[in-house]
Amino acid sequence: PDVEDPEKIVQVYSNEYSEELVMIIHTEIPQIMDFSVEALNLIDLHFWRKALAEKLDREYIQGTLVAAIGAYLGIVLARKFEGYWVPRNNLLESQIVVDQIAWLPFLRAQNFLHSRKSTLDYSLRKFYRAVEKHHVDWVG
């Protein structure tokens, strides 16, 4: 990490950023409270169906949603695969390390939110499956 207080930054990811996503869409996707792979599927579907990447203000996407979705995705990965955060000053470089491989959930969120098509190309579920495949290969 290149931040002064990594534990504090990880708490911000968990307590502020990911909770922002929960607050934004929990009425439409109650399963979001589970921090599960099923919730990732529903988030993918929600953003694709509503074409939110193209309808929402770019500043709101960059300033709020990238952090919220990236933190949520990272938490799901950390919980499922016993990964850990490596926070960075540049949010897009912050990582979840699973089995000695660094994954970039905030960068994935930024790519996911680029356009309606990118919600398919950079789906959260695909990212999860890539980590899962690596984890199975690593431990199996």
Phi, psi and chi 1 to 4 in degrees:
 res  aa     phi    psi   chi1   chi2   chi3   chi4
   1 PRO       -  146.7   -5.1    8.9      -      -
   2 ASP  -114.6   24.3   63.3   -3.9      -      -
   3 VAL  -106.8  156.0  -64.1      -      -      -
   4 GLU   -65.8  -44.2  -81.5 -170.4   38.6      -
   5 ASP  -128.9   83.3 -170.8  -11.6      -      -
   6 PRO   -55.3  -40.6  -22.9   31.8      -      -
   7 GLU   -62.6  -38.9  -70.5  178.4   23.1      -
   8 LYS   -65.4  -41.6 -178.9  179.5  177.7 -177.5
   9 ILE   -65.1  -41.4  -60.8  -60.0      -      -
  10 VAL   -62.1  -37.2  169.5      -      -      -
  11 GLN   -64.2  -37.3  -71.5  -58.2  -46.7      -
  12 VAL   -62.6  -43.6  169.1      -      -      -
  13 TYR   -57.1  -45.7  -64.0  168.4      -      -
  14 SER   -76.2  -46.2  -63.8      -      -      -
  15 ASN   -90.6  -21.6  -61.8  -27.6      -      -
  16 GLU  -113.3  -59.4  -67.3  178.2   29.6      -
  17 TYR   -63.3  -55.4  -66.5  169.2      -      -
  18 SER   -65.7  -35.2   68.2      -      -      -
  19 GLU   -66.4  -27.6  -71.2  -58.3  -43.8      -
  20 GLU   -61.3  -44.2 -178.4   74.4   21.3      -
  21 LEU   -64.4  -43.1 -177.1   63.7      -      -
  22 VAL   -58.1  -46.1  171.4      -      -      -
  23 MET   -64.2  -36.5  -71.4 -172.0  -51.7      -
  24 ILE   -68.9  -41.7  -68.0  168.3      -      -
  25 ILE  -125.2   13.5   59.6  175.9      -      -
  26 HIS   -65.3  -26.3   76.0  -83.2      -      -
  27 THR   -73.5  -32.5   54.4      -      -      -
  28 GLU   -86.0  -28.4  -64.0  177.7   66.6      -
  29 ILE  -133.4   81.2  -54.4  173.3      -      -
  30 PRO   -59.3  -27.2  -13.1   18.8      -      -
  31 GLN   -66.3  -11.6  -60.6   89.0  -27.6      -
  32 ILE   -60.6  -24.9 -162.6  167.2      -      -
  33 MET   -67.2  -16.3  -52.2  -76.9 -110.8      -
  34 ASP   -81.1  -18.9  -60.8  -21.7      -      -
  35 PHE    50.2   56.7  -73.8   82.5      -      -
  36 SER  -123.6  168.2   65.1      -      -      -
  37 VAL   -64.7  -33.5   67.2      -      -      -
  38 GLU   -62.2  -38.9  -67.4   77.3   19.0      -
  39 ALA   -64.3  -37.3      -      -      -      -
  40 LEU   -60.5  -42.4  -64.5  177.2      -      -
  41 ASN   -57.6  -45.3  -73.0  -22.1      -      -
  42 LEU   -68.5  -35.4  -64.8  170.4      -      -
  43 ILE   -65.3  -46.1  -65.9  166.2      -      -
  44 ASP   -52.8  -52.0  -77.8  -13.2      -      -
  45 LEU   -62.8  -42.4 -172.5   58.4      -      -
  46 HIS   -60.5  -49.0  176.3   75.8      -      -
  47 PHE   -68.8  -34.5  -84.4   80.3      -      -
  48 TRP   -71.3  -50.3 -179.6   77.7      -      -
  49 ARG   -58.3  -42.3  -83.7 -169.9  179.2  155.8
  50 LYS   -88.7   -1.0  -65.2 -167.9  176.1 -135.6
  51 ALA    48.7   43.5      -      -      -      -
  52 LEU   -65.0  -31.5  -66.4  175.5      -      -
  53 ALA   -61.5  -26.3      -      -      -      -
  54 GLU   -98.9  -19.8  -66.5  171.5   -5.3      -
  55 LYS   -92.5  -29.8  -68.8  179.7 -178.9  175.3
  56 LEU   -83.2  154.4  -64.9  173.1      -      -
  57 ASP   -62.6  132.3  177.9   66.9      -      -
  58 ARG   -58.4  -38.0 -142.2   13.8   69.0 -169.1
  59 GLU   -65.1  -40.8 -167.4  171.7  -53.8      -
  60 TYR   -65.0  -41.4  173.8   70.6      -      -
  61 ILE   -61.3  -51.1  -72.3  172.8      -      -
  62 GLN   -68.7  -37.9  -73.9  -57.4  119.1      -
  63 GLY   -83.9  -24.3      -      -      -      -
  64 THR  -126.2  -55.6  -59.1      -      -      -
  65 LEU   -68.6  -37.8  -77.2 -178.4      -      -
  66 VAL   -59.7  -45.8  167.0      -      -      -
  67 ALA   -65.2  -44.2      -      -      -      -
  68 ALA   -64.9  -48.2      -      -      -      -
  69 ILE   -70.9  -41.6  -69.1  173.3      -      -
  70 GLY   -61.3  -42.7      -      -      -      -
  71 ALA   -65.8  -43.0      -      -      -      -
  72 TYR   -60.0  -48.2 -172.7   92.5      -      -
  73 LEU   -59.7  -45.0  176.9   57.8      -      -
  74 GLY   -61.8  -39.3      -      -      -      -
  75 ILE   -65.2  -42.6  -70.5  168.5      -      -
  76 VAL   -59.2  -45.5  170.7      -      -      -
  77 LEU   -64.8  -44.6  -63.5  174.4      -      -
  78 ALA   -61.7  -42.1      -      -      -      -
  79 ARG   -69.0  -45.2  -72.2 -179.1 -178.7  178.0
  80 LYS   -71.7  -38.5  178.0   65.1  178.1  173.1
  81 PHE  -114.4   14.4  -56.9  111.4      -      -
  82 GLU    54.2   42.7  -61.7  177.5    6.2      -
  83 GLY   -85.2  174.6      -      -      -      -
  84 TYR  -139.4  152.4   61.5   89.1      -      -
  85 TRP   -80.1  144.3  -76.2  102.8      -      -
  86 VAL  -124.4   92.5  178.3      -      -      -
  87 PRO   -72.4  148.3   21.2  -25.0      -      -
  88 ARG  -132.7  156.4  -53.7  -80.4  -61.8  171.0
  89 ASN   -59.1  -41.7  -79.8  -43.3      -      -
  90 ASN   -85.0  108.8  178.5  -14.8      -      -
  91 LEU   -51.5  -39.9 -174.4   65.0      -      -
  92 LEU   -64.1  -18.8  -61.8  178.9      -      -
  93 GLU   -92.7   -6.2  -65.5  174.9   -2.5      -
  94 SER   -64.5  142.7  -67.4      -      -      -
  95 GLN  -128.3  154.3  -52.1  156.7   10.8      -
  96 ILE  -111.2  124.3  -75.3  -70.5      -      -
  97 VAL   -99.2  122.9  176.6      -      -      -
  98 VAL  -127.0  119.8  174.6      -      -      -
  99 ASP    52.0   46.3  -56.3  -38.1      -      -
 100 GLN    68.4   13.2  -60.5 -178.1   -3.3      -
 101 ILE  -113.7  133.0  -61.7  -67.8      -      -
 102 ALA   -91.6  129.6      -      -      -      -
 103 TRP  -116.1  145.1  -57.7   88.3      -      -
 104 LEU  -111.5   84.7  -57.1  168.6      -      -
 105 PRO   -67.8  -32.3   23.4  -32.2      -      -
 106 PHE   -72.4  -37.8  -65.3  103.7      -      -
 107 LEU   -64.7  -40.2 -177.2   59.6      -      -
 108 ARG   -61.1  -43.1 -176.2   59.3  168.7 -137.7
 109 ALA   -61.9  -41.2      -      -      -      -
 110 GLN   -62.3  -45.2 -178.0  179.9   49.9      -
 111 ASN   -64.5  -41.0  -69.1  -26.8      -      -
 112 PHE   -57.4  -36.1  172.0   77.1      -      -
 113 LEU   -94.0   12.8  -67.2  165.1      -      -
 114 HIS   -73.4  -42.5 -177.1   70.6      -      -
 115 SER  -159.5  173.9   67.0      -      -      -
 116 ARG   -63.6  -42.7 -175.3  169.3 -167.9 -129.0
 117 LYS   -62.0  -37.6 -177.5  179.6  179.6  -42.4
 118 SER   -68.6  -21.0   71.4      -      -      -
 119 THR   -66.4  -23.9   60.1      -      -      -
 120 LEU   -86.4  -47.4  -63.3  175.6      -      -
 121 ASP   -63.2  -35.3  -66.1  -18.9      -      -
 122 TYR  -118.4   40.9  -64.9   96.4      -      -
 123 SER   -59.9  150.6   88.5      -      -      -
 124 LEU   -67.5  -36.7  -53.2  179.7      -      -
 125 ARG   -63.5  -42.8  170.7   69.2  177.0 -137.2
 126 LYS   -60.8  -41.1  -79.1 -176.8 -172.4  176.7
 127 PHE   -62.3  -46.8 -168.3   72.0      -      -
 128 TYR   -57.4  -45.5  175.3   90.6      -      -
 129 ARG   -64.2  -35.2  -71.3  -66.4  177.5 -144.2
 130 ALA   -64.9  -42.7      -      -      -      -
 131 VAL   -65.2  -43.0  176.2      -      -      -
 132 GLU   -60.1  -45.3 -179.1 -179.4   55.2      -
 133 LYS   -60.8  -45.4 -178.9 -179.2  179.6  -25.6
 134 HIS   -61.3  -42.7  169.2   75.7      -      -
 135 HIS   -63.7  -43.8  179.4   69.9      -      -
 136 VAL   -62.9  -43.0  167.3      -      -      -
 137 ASP   -64.0  -37.1  -69.2  -14.0      -      -
 138 TRP   -68.4  -47.1  179.6  -94.2      -      -
 139 VAL   -90.3  -17.8  -62.7      -      -      -
 140 GLY   -98.5      -      -      -      -      -
